[in-house]
Amino acid sequence: MSEEVVFVRRASGLVRELTWFDVAIWALAVPAASGMTYYAVKVVGYPDIYGANVALAFLLAGLFFLPIVIAFALITTSFPRANSLYVFTSRVLHPILGYIPFWYFVAAGCGIASGFLLFLSVKVLSGPLTVAAILTGSKELMNAASALADPSVQFYAALALIAILWAMNYLGIKVIKWTMRFITVIPLLITIIALVLLASVGVDGGLSKWDALFGAGSSSKIMEAAFEAKHGVELALSPVDIFTGTYNMLLWTIWAWVGFETVAFVGSEVKDPSKSYLRGYMIGFLFIMALYLLNATIVTQSFNYNFIAAYSYLKYEGYEGVLTEILGYPAPEASVPFLASVAAGNAIVAIVLGIAYFLWYVNTVVPSWVAAVRGFFSMAFDRALPEKLAEVSARWAAPTWSNHLTALLAAFGALMTYMENMGSALATALISFIDFSSLIFIWPVGLALMLIPWWRPELFKRMTFPSRVLASIVGAIVFGIGWFFMILTAYSDPLIVMVNVTVGLIGLATFAAMSARNRARGIEPDKVYAQIPPA
């Protein structure tokens, strides 16, 4: 059977446009959003986490991801295709072991998650705007800050952003490349300035800045309320041991590292992939590691670990009214840009910080959206999904119907996030399920890398580094880490289980229907998966 019949087309229709620099900034941008913005402060006051070593939790999560990054680089440099990890796993193990994990990841971990993240991105602006409003006495800024904290406003803003990203993806990889460069480099520079600004106030120096803004003694009252059960707080916050707290925080810091895999989805669009991926991945990994450790250390020192924990505890454990009474204003989300704005004590700087951290969310979603589009495209190219999803614009060299589907899933994700804010248990279950869908693919990738020297020796010869020892060791480690991730995120809540099973059944039914359709047309699925698709 000829290649033209096996695959949808002889060539993917995609063009090589990205460089090692793009690989590096994508690898940096995707994990950075929540990890840089929230996790070093928001979760510190959770009762099962308070007492954790925040920097250690980020470090351990990064060490978990180091062999995963090495595995991704080995695979993508060897098989630079759209959705390289799916192509590799489905060819080495079995089509269904490649399809199902990436169905979960592409549909929920990228598509639905894009809407979820865009919804959150709007909320980031509220805290810095609140600081700017207090500093200037501007009623308009305070109204804007309040509006941006409104779930309805966040939902409609997310829909507007979804429309913008849909149009950008329709225009092709060149537009995406330059947009990503602009919206990553600028917030990166501003974030570095923010960390310098936070460090400059000295140990616990942020508390005097806080009291200058919200009133003398307000920081002490917040800690009294949390730790001594005063000002109407019924249950005091007490620390867990450092091991338990750090372990419990791993769920959040592991999520903070998720995103490196999205760069592997554009293998057909990277110039000189054998060099670009290795250089870009490692630079991105080292940079984000440095940022996370500096962020966790500087913020918790400049604003005092206990104060951050107290604020977070009151904000998220049912005592937000106590915070509002102490501050005299609605309590903003506990975030790094909020604290950095307080440390700056300047309205313009606060607004700039808000925009910069908002862009961290947007530049996280862009590669995630691209990964969803290329994920649907690659599986449709293998005829595992409807072939319409493999359609590419001849003018822009960009997938079209896969982009439309991703936009619909993103809008659905934004709607579910809105419903979660409105108290919907089912929506909450769906959002929680994103954790599982974002990490399920790692163990099959590790297993495939471990087995390729013996199961598919003809493919192993194409590896950039054809070392059986390297492939076996890295693959085994990644398999173990991936299995740990899957167990960690396989929540037993009945609604989450129902969502998980439903998404899986939809994917399986689609795969089965497409397999039956292909056989009826004389296209044998085993012949599709016997070879690597064209670039």
C-alpha positions in Angstrom: 0.0 0.0 0.0 1.4 3.4 -0.9 2.1 6.2 1.6 -0.6 8.3 0.0 -3.3 5.8 1.0 -1.9 5.0 4.4 -1.7 8.6 5.6 -4.1 11.5 4.8 -1.4 13.1 2.6 2.2 12.6 1.5 3.3 15.6 3.5 2.0 17.2 6.6 1.8 20.7 5.0 3.5 22.3 8.0 6.6 24.4 7.6 9.8 24.7 9.7 9.9 28.2 11.2 11.0 27.8 14.9 14.5 28.0 16.2 16.3 26.9 19.4 15.4 30.2 20.9 11.7 29.5 20.4 12.1 26.1 22.0 13.7 27.7 25.0 11.1 30.4 25.5 8.2 28.0 25.0 9.8 25.6 27.5 10.1 28.5 29.9 6.7 30.2 29.3 4.4 27.3 29.6 5.2 26.1 33.1 5.8 29.7 34.5 2.3 31.1 34.8 0.8 29.7 38.0 4.2 28.6 39.4 5.5 32.1 39.2 2.2 33.8 40.2 0.4 31.8 42.8 2.0 28.6 44.1 4.8 30.2 46.2 2.2 32.2 48.1 -1.4 30.9 47.6 -0.9 27.4 48.9 1.5 28.1 51.7 -1.4 28.7 54.1 -3.4 25.6 53.3 -3.7 23.5 56.5 -2.1 20.4 55.0 0.8 22.4 53.5 1.7 25.1 56.1 5.1 24.1 57.4 6.5 23.1 54.0 9.8 24.2 52.6 8.5 26.1 49.5 11.8 26.2 47.6 12.5 22.5 48.3 9.0 21.6 46.9 9.8 23.5 43.7 13.3 21.9 43.5 12.0 18.4 44.0 9.3 18.8 41.4 12.0 20.1 39.0 14.2 17.1 39.7 11.2 14.9 38.9 11.0 16.6 35.5 14.7 16.6 34.6 14.7 13.0 33.3 11.3 13.7 31.6 12.9 16.7 29.8 15.8 14.5 28.7 13.4 11.8 27.4 11.4 14.4 25.5 14.6 15.8 23.9 15.8 12.3 22.9 12.5 11.5 21.3 11.8 14.8 19.6 15.3 15.2 18.1 15.0 11.6 16.7 11.4 11.8 15.4 10.7 15.5 14.8 7.0 15.3 13.8 3.8 17.0 14.9 3.0 15.5 18.3 6.3 13.6 18.4 5.6 11.9 21.7 2.4 10.4 20.4 4.0 9.3 17.2 6.9 7.6 19.1 4.7 5.9 21.7 2.1 4.6 19.2 4.8 3.1 17.0 6.9 1.5 19.7 4.2 0.1 22.0 0.7 -0.1 20.4 -1.6 2.4 18.7 -4.1 2.4 21.5 -1.3 3.0 24.1 -0.3 6.0 22.1 -3.8 7.3 21.3 -5.6 7.1 24.7 -3.0 9.0 26.9 -2.7 11.7 24.2 -6.4 11.9 23.7 -6.7 12.7 27.4 -3.8 15.2 27.2 -4.8 17.0 24.0 -8.5 17.2 24.7 -8.4 18.1 28.4 -4.8 18.9 29.4 -4.4 21.3 26.5 -7.8 22.2 25.0 -10.1 22.5 28.0 -7.1 23.7 30.2 -6.6 26.6 27.8 -10.0 28.1 28.7 -9.3 27.4 32.4 -6.0 29.3 32.2 -7.3 32.2 30.2 -10.1 32.6 32.8 -7.5 32.7 35.6 -5.3 35.2 33.6 -7.8 38.0 34.1 -7.9 37.5 37.9 -4.2 38.2 38.1 -4.7 41.8 37.1 -7.1 42.5 40.1 -4.5 42.5 42.9 -2.0 45.0 41.4 -4.9 47.2 40.3 -6.2 47.2 43.9 -2.8 48.4 45.1 -2.7 51.1 42.4 -6.2 52.3 43.3 -5.2 52.6 47.0 -2.0 54.4 46.2 -3.7 56.9 43.9 -7.1 57.1 45.6 -8.7 56.3 42.2 -12.3 55.1 42.3 -12.1 54.1 38.7 -9.1 51.8 39.3 -10.8 50.3 42.3 -13.9 49.6 40.2 -11.8 48.0 37.5 -10.0 45.8 40.1 -13.4 44.7 41.5 -14.7 44.0 38.0 -11.7 41.9 37.2 -12.4 39.8 40.3 -15.9 39.1 39.1 -16.3 35.6 37.6 -18.7 36.9 34.9 -16.2 39.5 33.7 -13.5 36.9 33.8 -15.6 34.5 31.7 -16.4 37.1 29.0 -12.7 38.3 28.9 -11.6 34.7 28.5 -14.0 34.3 25.5 -12.5 37.4 24.0 -9.0 36.0 24.5 -10.1 32.7 23.0 -11.2 34.5 19.8 -7.9 36.3 19.6 -5.9 33.0 20.0 -8.1 31.2 17.5 -7.4 34.0 14.9 -3.6 33.9 15.7 -3.4 30.2 15.2 -5.3 30.4 12.0 -2.6 32.8 10.7 0.1 30.2 11.1 3.4 29.4 13.0 5.2 32.6 11.9 2.7 34.8 13.6 2.7 32.5 16.7 6.5 32.6 16.8 6.8 36.4 16.9 3.8 36.8 19.3 5.4 34.3 21.7 8.8 36.1 21.5 7.1 39.4 22.4 4.8 38.2 25.1 7.5 36.1 26.8 10.6 38.3 26.7 8.8 41.4 28.1 7.2 39.7 31.1 10.4 37.8 31.8 12.4 41.0 32.1 9.6 42.6 34.2 9.5 39.5 36.5 13.3 39.7 37.0 12.9 43.4 38.0 10.0 42.4 40.4 12.2 39.8 42.1 15.0 42.4 42.5 12.4 44.9 43.9 11.2 42.3 46.4 14.7 41.4 47.4 15.6 45.0 47.9 13.1 45.5 50.8 15.1 43.0 52.9 14.0 40.2 55.1 10.5 40.9 56.4 10.8 44.3 54.8 7.6 43.8 52.9 5.6 43.9 56.1 6.4 47.6 56.7 5.4 48.3 53.1 2.1 46.4 53.8 1.4 48.4 56.9 2.2 51.7 55.1 -0.5 50.7 52.5 -3.2 49.0 54.5 -2.7 50.7 57.9 -0.3 50.3 60.8 -0.5 47.0 62.5 -2.6 45.4 59.7 0.0 42.7 59.0 0.1 41.8 62.7 -3.7 41.6 62.9 -3.7 39.2 60.0 -1.2 36.9 61.7 -3.1 37.2 65.0 -6.3 36.2 63.3 -4.7 33.1 61.6 -2.4 31.8 64.4 -4.3 32.9 67.5 -7.9 32.6 66.3 -8.7 36.3 66.9 -10.9 38.8 65.0 -13.6 36.2 64.5 -11.5 33.3 63.4 -12.7 30.0 64.9 -9.8 27.6 64.2 -6.2 28.6 64.4 -3.7 27.6 61.7 -0.9 25.3 62.9 2.0 23.9 61.0 2.4 20.3 59.9 5.9 18.8 59.9 8.2 19.9 57.1 8.2 16.5 55.4 4.4 16.2 55.3 3.9 19.8 54.2 6.6 19.6 51.4 5.2 16.3 50.1 1.6 17.7 50.1 2.9 20.8 48.2 4.4 18.6 45.5 1.0 18.3 43.8 1.1 22.0 43.2 4.7 22.3 42.3 4.6 19.3 40.0 1.7 21.1 38.2 3.9 24.2 38.1 6.4 22.3 36.0 3.9 20.8 33.5 4.3 22.3 30.1 7.7 21.3 28.7 5.9 18.6 26.6 4.1 21.2 24.5 7.3 22.0 22.6 7.5 18.4 21.4 4.2 18.9 19.5 5.8 21.2 16.9 8.6 18.9 15.7 7.6 19.4 12.1 8.0 23.2 12.5 11.4 23.5 14.2 14.5 24.2 12.2 17.5 21.8 12.8 15.6 19.9 15.4 18.5 17.7 16.4 20.3 20.7 17.8 17.4 23.1 18.6 15.6 20.8 21.0 18.6 19.8 23.0 19.8 23.4 23.4 16.4 25.0 23.8 15.1 22.4 26.3 18.0 22.6 28.6 18.2 26.4 28.6 14.5 26.6 29.3 14.7 24.0 32.1 17.7 25.8 33.8 16.0 29.2 33.5 12.7 28.1 35.0 14.5 26.2 37.8 16.4 29.4 38.7 13.2 31.5 38.5 11.2 29.2 40.7 13.9 28.9 43.4 14.5 32.6 43.5 10.8 33.4 43.5 10.0 31.0 46.3 13.0 32.1 48.4 12.7 35.9 47.9 8.9 36.2 48.3 8.7 34.2 51.5 11.6 36.1 53.0 10.7 39.6 52.0 7.1 39.2 53.2 7.7 36.6 55.9 6.6 33.0 55.4 4.2 33.2 58.3 2.5 36.3 57.1 2.0 34.9 53.6 0.6 31.7 55.2 -1.7 33.7 57.4 -3.1 35.8 54.5 -3.6 32.7 52.4 -5.3 30.8 55.2 -7.8 33.6 55.8 -8.4 34.2 52.1 -9.0 30.5 51.1 -10.3 28.8 54.2 -13.5 30.7 54.8 -12.3 33.8 56.6 -12.1 36.3 53.7 -14.5 38.6 55.6 -12.0 38.9 58.4 -9.3 40.0 55.9 -11.7 42.5 54.3 -12.4 44.0 57.8 -8.7 44.3 58.6 -7.7 45.8 55.3 -10.7 48.0 54.7 -10.8 46.8 51.1 -11.8 43.5 49.4 -9.0 41.1 49.8 -7.1 40.5 46.6 -5.9 37.0 45.5 -2.7 35.9 47.2 -0.2 36.3 44.4 3.4 37.4 43.7 2.4 40.4 41.5 0.1 41.6 44.4 2.9 41.4 46.9 5.4 42.9 44.5 3.1 45.8 43.9 2.8 46.4 47.6 6.6 46.3 47.9 6.9 48.8 45.0 4.6 51.3 46.5 4.1 52.9 43.0 0.8 52.8 41.1 2.4 52.7 37.6 4.8 49.9 38.6 1.8 48.0 40.1 -0.1 48.2 36.8 2.9 47.1 34.8 3.4 44.1 37.1 -0.2 43.1 36.7 0.1 43.2 32.9 3.4 41.3 33.0 2.0 38.4 35.1 -1.2 38.4 33.0 1.0 37.8 30.0 2.6 34.8 31.7 -0.8 33.2 31.5 -1.3 34.1 27.9 2.1 32.9 26.8 1.3 29.6 28.7 -1.9 29.2 26.7 -0.4 29.9 23.3 1.9 26.8 23.2 -0.8 24.7 25.0 -3.3 25.7 22.3 -0.7 24.9 19.6 -0.1 21.5 21.2 -3.9 20.8 21.2 -4.1 21.7 17.5 -1.1 19.6 16.5 -2.3 16.8 18.7 -5.7 16.6 17.0 -3.9 17.1 13.7 -1.4 14.3 14.2 -4.0 11.7 15.2 -6.3 12.7 12.3 -3.2 12.4 10.0 -3.0 8.8 11.2 -6.8 8.5 10.6 -7.5 7.8 14.3 -9.7 10.9 14.3 -11.9 12.4 11.5 -9.6 13.3 8.6 -11.1 16.8 8.5 -9.0 17.6 11.5 -5.8 17.1 9.4 -6.8 19.8 7.0 -4.1 22.5 6.6 -4.5 26.0 5.2 -2.4 26.2 2.0 -1.8 29.9 2.5 -0.9 29.9 6.2 0.5 26.3 6.5 -1.7 26.0 9.7 -4.2 23.3 10.7 -7.7 24.7 10.3 -10.4 22.4 11.7 -8.2 21.3 14.6 -7.9 25.0 15.5 -11.7 25.3 15.4 -12.1 22.3 17.7 -9.5 23.6 20.1 -11.4 26.9 20.3 -14.6 25.1 21.2 -12.9 23.1 23.9 -11.2 26.2 25.3 -14.6 28.0 25.5 -16.0 24.9 27.2 -13.1 25.1 29.7 -13.8 28.7 30.4 -17.5 28.0 30.9 -16.7 25.1 33.3 -14.3 27.4 35.3 -17.1 30.0 35.6 -19.5 27.3 36.8 -17.0 26.1 39.3 -16.9 29.7 40.7 -20.7 29.5 40.9 -20.5 26.4 43.0 -21.1 23.6 40.4 -19.7 20.3 41.8 -19.6 18.8 38.3 -17.6 21.7 37.0 -15.2 21.4 39.9 -14.7 17.7 39.1 -13.9 18.5 35.5 -11.4 21.2 36.4 -9.8 18.8 39.0 -9.6 16.1 36.2 -7.3 18.3 34.2 -4.5 17.3 36.6 -4.8 13.7 35.6 -5.2 14.4 31.9 -2.1 16.6 31.9 0.2 13.9 33.3 -1.2 10.5 32.1 0.9 10.4 29.0 4.3 10.4 30.8 4.5 6.7 31.8 3.7 5.3 28.3 6.4 7.6 26.9 8.9 6.3 29.4 7.9 2.7 28.7 8.3 3.2 25.0 11.7 4.7 25.4 12.8 1.8 27.7 11.6 -0.8 25.2 12.4 0.6 21.8 15.9 -1.0 21.5 14.3 -4.4 21.6 10.8 -4.0 20.4 11.5 -1.7 17.4 15.2 -1.9 16.7 14.7 -0.5 13.2 13.3 2.7 14.8 16.0 2.7 17.5 18.6 3.0 14.8 17.1 6.4 14.0 17.6 7.7 17.5 19.9 10.8 17.8 21.7 9.0 20.6 21.2 5.2 19.9 22.4 4.1 23.3 20.6 1.1 24.8 21.8 1.9 28.3 20.7 5.6 28.0 17.3 4.7 26.6 16.6 2.0 29.1 17.7 4.0 32.2 16.0 7.2 31.2 12.9 5.3 30.1 12.6 3.4 33.3 13.0 6.5 35.4 10.3 8.3 33.4 8.0 5.3 33.6 8.3 5.3 37.4 7.8 9.0 37.7 4.8 9.0 35.3 3.2 6.2 37.2 3.7 8.2 40.4 2.1 11.2 38.8 -0.9 9.2 37.6 -1.5 7.7 41.0 -1.1 11.1 42.6 -3.7 12.8 40.3 -6.2 9.9 40.1 -8.6 11.4 42.6 -11.2 9.0 44.0 -14.0 11.6 44.2 -17.0 9.9 42.4 -17.7 12.9 40.1 -14.0 13.1 39.1 -14.0 9.4 38.4 -17.2 9.8 36.3 -15.6 12.6 34.2 -12.4 10.6 33.8 -14.3 7.5 32.6 -16.6 9.5 30.3 -13.7 11.3 28.5 -11.9 8.0 28.1 -15.0 6.3 26.6 -15.5 9.1 24.1 -11.9 8.7 23.0 -12.2 5.0 22.7 -15.5 5.1 20.8 -14.0 7.5 18.3 -10.9 5.4 17.8 -13.0 2.2 17.4 -15.3 3.9 14.9 -12.4 5.3 12.9 -10.6 1.9 12.8 -13.8 0.3 11.5 -14.2 3.0 8.9 -10.6 2.6 7.8 -10.8 -1.2 7.5 -14.0 -0.8 5.4 -12.1 1.4 3.0 -9.2 -1.1 2.8 -6.8 0.9 5.0 -5.3 -1.4 7.6 -4.5 0.5 10.9 -1.5 -1.7 11.6 0.1 -0.4 8.3 -0.5 3.2 9.4 1.3 2.6 12.7 4.1 0.6 11.2 5.8 3.7 9.9 6.7 7.3 10.9 4.4 9.8 9.3 5.9 12.3 6.8 7.1 15.7 8.2 
